[in-house]
Amino acid sequence: VLGEDIRFIKTGKSRLKHKGVRFYRTTGYALSFAIPFVICVIGMLLNRRRIRANADLARVKSKAANKMARKRLKSAAAALHAHNSITFYQEILTALWGYSSYKLNIPASGLNRDNISDLLKQRNVSEELTAQLIELLDKSEFARYAPGSDREQEMDKIYQESVNLITRLDKTL
């Protein structure tokens, strides 16, 4: 029963390995040190870049202005649908004053119509756009304290004007 009960001895090169895999001196071993090091260096560089970007407060506030205004306009839209004119006009005014404050880098306490006009003129914003902003502020304050007869239509008109104005100012600034 030759070749069935005992296997023939191999004479060529065999692929024997030591019991247990040796990880030392392999590519995976070298990569296990190199990859975390590279990731750490990239993370440090990105963190430094983020810190430098956040150090410029005027730039950070300018970027946040549109987000803050959209949030306030969303609240105003909710008040519009709830037919709550007091909250609506308060949110519209807060959105317009806050947007102006953030974009022009002036504290809200120091804002007035003259400051806004002067600063927008310095930033090469058209007279038409500046006049629209001042007019919208006046309309909103007048409607808040002395409501007219057709509130719903007026509130909707002011809301649309506010959204369009902030969008156009954002493109210009």
Rosetta silent file (secondary structure, phi, psi, omega in degrees, C-alpha in Angstrom):
SEQUENCE: VLGEDIRFIKTGKSRLKHKGVRFYRTTGYALSFAIPFVICVIGMLLNRRRIRANADLARVKSKAANKMARKRLKSAAAALHAHNSITFYQEILTALWGYSSYKLNIPASGLNRDNISDLLKQRNVSEELTAQLIELLDKSEFARYAPGSDREQEMDKIYQESVNLITRLDKTL
SCORE:     score description
SCORE:     0.000 S_00000001
   1 L     0.000   55.166 -176.857    0.000    0.000    0.000 S_00000001
   2 L   -72.473  130.761  178.128    2.748    2.283   -1.078 S_00000001
   3 L    87.424   -3.120  178.797    1.794    6.036   -1.174 S_00000001
   4 L  -111.371  -36.814 -178.448   -1.418    5.562    0.826 S_00000001
   5 L   -90.094  -30.998  178.768   -0.369    4.844    4.368 S_00000001
   6 L  -126.974  133.195  179.858    2.758    7.061    4.538 S_00000001
   7 L   -77.841  149.986 -179.614    3.142   10.336    2.670 S_00000001
   8 L   -73.936  143.127 -179.402    6.145   10.889    0.447 S_00000001
   9 L   -76.728  131.215  178.840    8.864   13.216    1.770 S_00000001
  10 L   -74.744  140.234  179.874    9.070   16.539   -0.106 S_00000001
  11 L  -108.069  -16.794 -178.307   12.424   17.282   -1.604 S_00000001
  12 L   -82.781 -168.790 -179.612   11.806   20.860   -2.851 S_00000001
  13 L   -72.918  131.809 -179.131   11.667   24.130   -0.965 S_00000001
  14 L  -102.412  157.927 -179.527    9.085   24.105    1.796 S_00000001
  15 L  -107.976   60.659 -179.579    7.036   27.039    3.105 S_00000001
  16 L   -84.863  144.356  177.258    7.394   26.373    6.780 S_00000001
  17 L  -127.141  154.126  175.448    6.744   29.123    9.310 S_00000001
  18 L   -67.645  150.086  177.715    7.482   29.361   12.962 S_00000001
  19 L   -66.501  128.700 -173.810    4.562   28.694   15.184 S_00000001
  20 L    86.629  132.906 -176.335    2.965   32.056   15.918 S_00000001
  21 L   -82.324  135.838  177.382    3.219   34.906   13.442 S_00000001
  22 L   -92.235  117.152 -178.285    6.112   37.311   13.833 S_00000001
  23 L   -89.118  -23.509 -178.966    4.821   40.865   13.506 S_00000001
  24 L   -64.765  138.608  179.275    8.200   42.429   14.132 S_00000001
  25 L    66.837   31.565  174.491    9.996   43.723   10.996 S_00000001
  26 L  -111.756  168.645  178.562    6.914   43.621    8.784 S_00000001
  27 H   -65.996  -39.882  178.194    5.314   46.433    6.799 S_00000001
  28 H   -60.675  -36.501  178.223    2.281   46.392    9.058 S_00000001
  29 H   -64.158  -45.674  179.606    4.560   46.868   12.045 S_00000001
  30 H   -65.771  -40.860 -179.943    6.197   49.953   10.503 S_00000001
  31 H   -67.404  -30.158  179.970    2.815   51.351    9.436 S_00000001
  32 H   -65.777  -20.462  174.027    1.406   50.890   12.933 S_00000001
  33 H   -94.928  -37.659 -174.095    3.887   53.541   14.076 S_00000001
  34 H   -73.287  -43.579 -175.783    3.884   55.790   11.006 S_00000001
  35 H   -63.246  -49.946  177.332    0.123   56.202   10.485 S_00000001
  36 H   -60.608  -34.601  178.041   -0.731   57.466   14.015 S_00000001
  37 H   -64.580  -45.814  179.617    2.233   59.861   13.843 S_00000001
  38 H   -63.531  -43.056  178.344    1.064   61.308   10.502 S_00000001
  39 H   -62.060  -40.669  178.767   -2.530   61.615   11.777 S_00000001
  40 H   -64.073  -43.249  179.524   -1.296   63.413   14.896 S_00000001
  41 H   -64.764  -43.707  178.512    0.765   65.906   12.859 S_00000001
  42 H   -62.533  -42.073  178.256   -2.169   66.601   10.501 S_00000001
  43 H   -61.971  -40.771  179.015   -4.469   67.093   13.496 S_00000001
  44 H   -65.761  -40.803  179.067   -2.070   69.564   15.080 S_00000001
  45 H   -65.403  -42.917  178.424   -1.797   71.565   11.844 S_00000001
  46 H   -65.343  -37.561  178.823   -5.589   71.694   11.414 S_00000001
  47 H   -66.169  -40.762  177.661   -6.036   72.743   15.041 S_00000001
  48 H   -63.555  -39.902  178.274   -3.540   75.599   14.632 S_00000001
  49 H   -63.645  -41.658  178.532   -5.374   76.726   11.511 S_00000001
  50 H   -65.077  -41.229  179.673   -8.715   76.666   13.377 S_00000001
  51 H   -63.541  -43.437  178.256   -7.251   78.642   16.286 S_00000001
  52 H   -63.063  -39.724 -179.490   -5.892   81.311   13.907 S_00000001
  53 H   -67.932  -37.975 -179.291   -9.270   81.558   12.139 S_00000001
  54 H   -79.422  -12.249  179.846  -11.177   81.915   15.423 S_00000001
  55 H   -72.452  -26.433  179.302   -8.778   84.540   16.750 S_00000001
  56 L   -85.628   92.784 -174.773  -10.191   87.146   14.349 S_00000001
  57 H   -63.942  -35.038  179.713  -13.415   88.009   16.204 S_00000001
  58 H   -63.303  -40.977  179.017  -14.663   90.419   13.559 S_00000001
  59 H   -67.887  -40.426  179.761  -14.480   87.693   10.917 S_00000001
  60 H   -64.382  -44.596  179.530  -16.167   85.150   13.178 S_00000001
  61 H   -65.931  -37.612  179.484  -19.016   87.539   13.998 S_00000001
  62 H   -64.306  -39.327  177.988  -19.421   88.457   10.348 S_00000001
  63 H   -67.482  -35.644 -177.186  -19.751   84.779    9.430 S_00000001
  64 H   -79.707  -12.509 -175.520  -22.288   84.211   12.220 S_00000001
  65 H   -61.043  -47.338 -177.705  -24.418   87.222   11.241 S_00000001
  66 H   -65.463  -39.958  179.393  -26.337   85.463    8.477 S_00000001
  67 H   -63.859  -43.160  179.220  -26.958   82.394   10.621 S_00000001
  68 H   -65.221  -42.295 -179.489  -28.278   84.524   13.486 S_00000001
  69 H   -64.954  -41.906  178.523  -30.502   86.539   11.156 S_00000001
  70 H   -61.912  -39.700  179.035  -31.947   83.381    9.562 S_00000001
  71 H   -63.216  -44.612  178.898  -32.706   81.986   13.011 S_00000001
  72 H   -66.476  -38.955  178.704  -34.530   85.182   14.018 S_00000001
  73 H   -67.364  -31.164  175.866  -36.420   85.299   10.730 S_00000001
  74 H   -66.602  -41.325  176.237  -37.503   81.718   11.281 S_00000001
  75 H   -64.554  -37.728  177.946  -38.893   82.729   14.679 S_00000001
  76 H   -65.871  -38.453  177.934  -40.615   85.692   13.020 S_00000001
  77 H   -64.183  -39.091  177.060  -42.189   83.365   10.451 S_00000001
  78 H   -63.594  -41.326  178.318  -43.511   81.179   13.263 S_00000001
  79 H   -67.799  -33.997  177.779  -45.003   84.259   14.951 S_00000001
  80 H   -63.725  -44.283  179.854  -46.471   85.338   11.591 S_00000001
  81 H   -71.048  -25.765  177.640  -48.250   82.012   11.194 S_00000001
  82 L   -87.239   -0.461 -179.701  -49.429   82.196   14.813 S_00000001
  83 L    60.079   37.721  179.314  -50.803   85.729   14.152 S_00000001
  84 L  -106.852   93.817 -173.003  -48.704   87.143   17.001 S_00000001
  85 H   -69.918  -35.319 -178.746  -47.768   90.624   15.812 S_00000001
  86 H   -62.490  -50.158  179.495  -45.852   91.684   18.943 S_00000001
  87 H   -65.436  -38.632 -179.641  -43.440   88.732   18.773 S_00000001
  88 H   -58.295  -53.804 -177.355  -43.219   89.028   14.994 S_00000001
  89 H   -67.096  -33.380  177.059  -42.069   92.650   14.991 S_00000001
  90 H   -63.826  -43.456  179.768  -39.752   92.047   17.933 S_00000001
  91 H   -68.348  -39.215  178.075  -38.030   89.184   16.062 S_00000001
  92 H   -62.471  -46.670  179.447  -37.802   91.185   12.821 S_00000001
  93 H   -64.072  -40.846  178.304  -36.217   94.125   14.633 S_00000001
  94 H   -63.386  -39.971  178.778  -33.844   91.839   16.531 S_00000001
  95 H   -64.077  -45.707 -177.442  -32.836   90.171   13.251 S_00000001
  96 H   -69.052  -46.764  179.572  -32.177   93.479   11.483 S_00000001
  97 H   -66.639  -42.529  179.992  -30.359   95.172   14.369 S_00000001
  98 H   -64.871  -42.445  177.972  -28.404   92.010   15.222 S_00000001
  99 H   -60.733  -45.492  179.183  -27.408   91.406   11.616 S_00000001
 100 H   -62.406  -42.162 -179.506  -26.210   95.001   11.314 S_00000001
 101 H   -62.375  -47.270 -177.552  -24.328   94.740   14.590 S_00000001
 102 H   -68.756  -45.737 -176.543  -22.551   91.522   13.646 S_00000001
 103 H   -68.194  -36.992 -176.698  -21.747   92.474   10.047 S_00000001
 104 H   -92.802   -1.730  177.355  -20.521   95.968   10.874 S_00000001
 105 L    58.091   49.717  176.881  -18.698   94.834   14.030 S_00000001
 106 L  -126.120  138.670  175.674  -20.391   97.328   16.349 S_00000001
 107 L   -62.632  146.117 -176.971  -21.932   96.436   19.720 S_00000001
 108 H   -58.895  -30.534  179.987  -25.724   96.503   19.583 S_00000001
 109 H   -68.405  -24.592 -178.270  -25.805   99.197   22.257 S_00000001
 110 H   -96.416    5.313 -178.143  -23.851  101.570   19.998 S_00000001
 111 L   -84.322  138.985  168.038  -26.013  101.076   16.916 S_00000001
 112 L  -151.517  174.236 -174.730  -28.252  103.749   15.508 S_00000001
 113 H   -63.394  -36.530 -179.979  -29.497  104.641   12.070 S_00000001
 114 H   -66.762  -43.796  177.681  -26.739  107.177   11.449 S_00000001
 115 H   -59.300  -46.096 -178.487  -23.979  104.709   12.380 S_00000001
 116 H   -61.043  -46.068 -179.654  -25.449  102.083   10.108 S_00000001
 117 H   -60.329  -45.618 -178.694  -25.720  104.529    7.202 S_00000001
 118 H   -64.494  -45.700 -177.625  -22.148  105.750    7.625 S_00000001
 119 H   -68.865  -36.639  177.066  -20.630  102.295    7.989 S_00000001
 120 H   -67.577  -34.950  177.238  -22.556  100.882    5.041 S_00000001
 121 H   -65.693  -39.771  178.575  -21.399  103.838    2.949 S_00000001
 122 H   -64.552  -29.700 -179.197  -17.781  103.117    3.987 S_00000001
 123 L   -93.478   16.639  175.416  -18.206   99.523    2.857 S_00000001
 124 L    60.778   38.221  173.833  -19.470  100.605   -0.560 S_00000001
 125 L   -88.201  139.311 -175.607  -23.061   99.483   -0.074 S_00000001
 126 L   -62.298  151.749  178.642  -25.461  101.254   -2.417 S_00000001
 127 H   -61.094  -36.511 -179.325  -27.540  104.148   -1.125 S_00000001
 128 H   -60.779  -45.836 -179.168  -30.681  102.292   -2.212 S_00000001
 129 H   -66.693  -39.808  177.607  -29.874   99.277   -0.028 S_00000001
 130 H   -64.184  -43.579  179.267  -28.998  101.479    2.948 S_00000001
 131 H   -64.353  -37.444  177.711  -32.236  103.428    2.539 S_00000001
 132 H   -63.993  -40.831  179.211  -34.204  100.169    2.362 S_00000001
 133 H   -63.361  -47.607 -179.625  -32.661   98.963    5.621 S_00000001
 134 H   -63.579  -42.461  179.506  -33.446  102.238    7.425 S_00000001
 135 H   -63.823  -40.382  179.052  -36.960  102.295    5.966 S_00000001
 136 H   -66.858  -38.146  175.817  -37.579   98.691    7.022 S_00000001
 137 H   -62.512  -44.362  179.602  -36.389   99.466   10.551 S_00000001
 138 H   -63.485  -45.675  179.699  -38.743  102.463   10.675 S_00000001
 139 H   -59.347  -45.350 -177.457  -41.695  100.478    9.295 S_00000001
 140 H   -64.833  -43.239  179.077  -41.145   97.649   11.768 S_00000001
 141 H   -67.584  -39.365  178.305  -40.887   99.959   14.768 S_00000001
 142 H   -64.638  -44.464 -179.261  -43.921  101.946   13.680 S_00000001
 143 H   -68.193  -30.519 -179.983  -45.975   98.783   13.127 S_00000001
 144 H   -68.241  -41.586 -174.567  -44.839   97.345   16.455 S_00000001
 145 H   -98.204  -19.094  178.944  -45.988  100.323   18.498 S_00000001
 146 L  -137.347   78.755 -174.402  -48.828  101.644   16.321 S_00000001
 147 L   -64.048  145.235 -179.751  -50.462   98.719   14.520 S_00000001
 148 L   -90.311 -167.964 -175.995  -52.422   99.443   11.335 S_00000001
 149 L   -82.057  -40.466 -177.017  -55.694   98.075   10.068 S_00000001
 150 L  -104.490   76.200 -173.079  -54.441   95.295    7.774 S_00000001
 151 H   -64.585  -46.787 -173.616  -51.932   93.577   10.043 S_00000001
 152 H   -61.236  -46.841 -179.343  -51.604   90.211    8.301 S_00000001
 153 H   -66.978  -38.759  179.245  -50.800   91.615    4.884 S_00000001
 154 H   -67.046  -41.495  178.563  -48.417   94.174    6.356 S_00000001
 155 H   -63.215  -42.538  179.427  -46.612   91.540    8.439 S_00000001
 156 H   -64.159  -41.070  179.309  -46.203   89.304    5.392 S_00000001
 157 H   -64.287  -44.044  179.425  -44.861   92.206    3.328 S_00000001
 158 H   -65.366  -38.306  178.236  -42.360   93.198    6.029 S_00000001
 159 H   -62.460  -48.164  179.966  -41.221   89.591    6.389 S_00000001
 160 H   -62.376  -42.116  178.165  -40.564   89.241    2.652 S_00000001
 161 H   -62.769  -39.254 -179.888  -38.746   92.573    2.533 S_00000001
 162 H   -64.434  -45.892  179.957  -36.574   91.535    5.498 S_00000001
 163 H   -61.802  -46.632 -179.417  -35.571   88.245    3.917 S_00000001
 164 H   -64.298  -41.585 -178.971  -34.757   89.914    0.593 S_00000001
 165 H   -63.829  -46.950 -179.363  -32.864   92.762    2.244 S_00000001
 166 H   -64.222  -38.394  177.919  -30.690   90.492    4.398 S_00000001
 167 H   -63.724  -45.122 -179.806  -29.920   88.296    1.382 S_00000001
 168 H   -67.952  -38.587  177.011  -28.900   91.299   -0.716 S_00000001
 169 H   -64.905  -39.291 -179.909  -26.837   92.800    2.109 S_00000001
 170 H   -63.654  -39.575  177.276  -25.083   89.494    2.645 S_00000001
 171 H   -66.866  -37.747 -177.509  -24.125   89.345   -1.037 S_00000001
 172 H   -73.452  -44.938 -178.139  -22.917   92.935   -0.976 S_00000001
 173 L   -79.312    0.000    0.000  -20.948   92.757    2.270 S_00000001
